[in-house]
Amino acid sequence: MKHSEKRDFKFDKRADKYDDHFEGKLSKVFYKLIYDNIELFDSAQVLDVGCGTGTILKTLSERYKIVAHGIDVENEMLKVAKAKCPGMDIQLCSCEATPFADKSLDAVIACMAYHHFPDKGAFEKEVARILKSGAKLYIADPNFPLVLRKIINFLVRNLNGEFFSSKEIAMRFEKSGFKLVTIKKRAYGQLVVLEKL
Ligand SMILES: C[S@@+](CC[C@H](N)C(=O)[O-])C[C@H]1O[C@@H](n2cnc3c(N)ncnc32)[C@H](O)[C@@H]1O
């Protein structure tokens, strides 16, 4: 499915309220999983895919001297991100075809975003292209028990959303040249950390 067809979740319509409403509050579990487990170093080139309102980029830039990049397909979300993260490289762009050079990034994050990506196979190939060997990929997404996940996936079958278990996420990326580093779980969140081979 093309980027232009992806309008189902309409983040743009609630971009200015996103951080303070339930989605922003629910996201704290996923943010903490990332902040507690991410490994960064000075000058690391870090991309947040589906960066939304830029909360993760802002927080990581306050904690580390990184070169931060963010991409998203929703203009209004990016407006909030740009205001929150002045001077950062924040671009309107889909996860399937990014402007980054081959093997140019030290870390890629996708927080609460992977389940939205309409062409996950294209994203998996793209992130394998832009990450350096040995660099890490952090996928934070909801952790639903199997039966609930099947029900939710059935209910959202006509939208772009599809939820996977940690093991399924790991297996998908292993096919694109990654190895699993660790899986962390916290409340309703899961973090899958992978290393580019
Ligand atoms: C639930 S929000 C999460 C935002 C942010 N990562 C956070 O955790 O605060 C999901 C984001 O993914 C973005 N998104 C959806 N499909 C995308 C795609 N194909 N490429 C890039 N971003 C996408 C949406 O526009 C939205 O901003």
Ligand as a Chemical Component Dictionary entry (heavy atoms), coordinates in Angstrom:
data_LIG
# 
_chem_comp.id                   LIG 
_chem_comp.type                 NON-POLYMER 
_chem_comp.pdbx_formal_charge   0 
_chem_comp.three_letter_code    LIG 
# 
loop_
_chem_comp_atom.comp_id 
_chem_comp_atom.atom_id 
_chem_comp_atom.alt_atom_id 
_chem_comp_atom.type_symbol 
_chem_comp_atom.charge 
_chem_comp_atom.model_Cartn_x 
_chem_comp_atom.model_Cartn_y 
_chem_comp_atom.model_Cartn_z 
_chem_comp_atom.pdbx_ordinal 
LIG C1  C1  C 0  1.316 6.147 17.594 1  
LIG S1  S1  S 1  2.250 7.364 16.737 2  
LIG C2  C2  C 0  3.799 7.266 17.618 3  
LIG C3  C3  C 0  4.604 8.531 17.509 4  
LIG C4  C4  C 0  5.964 8.498 18.219 5  
LIG N1  N1  N 0  6.814 7.450 17.714 6  
LIG C5  C5  C 0  5.788 8.340 19.705 7  
LIG O1  O1  O 0  6.001 7.217 20.188 8  
LIG O2  O2  O -1 5.433 9.320 20.374 9  
LIG C6  C6  C 0  2.656 6.562 15.209 10 
LIG C7  C7  C 0  3.340 7.477 14.203 11 
LIG O3  O3  O 0  3.767 6.703 13.072 12 
LIG C8  C8  C 0  3.586 7.487 11.923 13 
LIG N2  N2  N 0  3.562 6.640 10.719 14 
LIG C9  C9  C 0  2.567 5.838 10.316 15 
LIG N3  N3  N 0  2.885 5.248 9.138  16 
LIG C10 C10 C 0  4.120 5.697 8.800  17 
LIG C11 C11 C 0  5.008 5.454 7.712  18 
LIG N4  N4  N 0  4.666 4.646 6.704  19 
LIG N5  N5  N 0  6.212 6.072 7.703  20 
LIG C12 C12 C 0  6.569 6.926 8.711  21 
LIG N6  N6  N 0  5.766 7.191 9.768  22 
LIG C13 C13 C 0  4.560 6.592 9.816  23 
LIG C14 C14 C 0  2.268 8.199 12.201 24 
LIG O4  O4  O 0  2.085 9.311 11.379 25 
LIG C15 C15 C 0  2.419 8.556 13.671 26 
LIG O5  O5  O 0  2.998 9.825 13.865 27 
# 
loop_
_chem_comp_bond.comp_id 
_chem_comp_bond.atom_id_1 
_chem_comp_bond.atom_id_2 
_chem_comp_bond.value_order 
_chem_comp_bond.pdbx_ordinal 
LIG C1  S1  SING 1  
LIG S1  C2  SING 2  
LIG S1  C6  SING 3  
LIG C2  C3  SING 4  
LIG C3  C4  SING 5  
LIG C4  N1  SING 6  
LIG C4  C5  SING 7  
LIG C5  O1  DOUB 8  
LIG C5  O2  SING 9  
LIG C6  C7  SING 10 
LIG C7  O3  SING 11 
LIG C7  C15 SING 12 
LIG O3  C8  SING 13 
LIG C8  N2  SING 14 
LIG C8  C14 SING 15 
LIG N2  C9  SING 16 
LIG N2  C13 SING 17 
LIG C9  N3  DOUB 18 
LIG N3  C10 SING 19 
LIG C10 C11 SING 20 
LIG C10 C13 DOUB 21 
LIG C11 N4  SING 22 
LIG C11 N5  DOUB 23 
LIG N5  C12 SING 24 
LIG C12 N6  DOUB 25 
LIG N6  C13 SING 26 
LIG C14 O4  SING 27 
LIG C14 C15 SING 28 
LIG C15 O5  SING 29 
# 
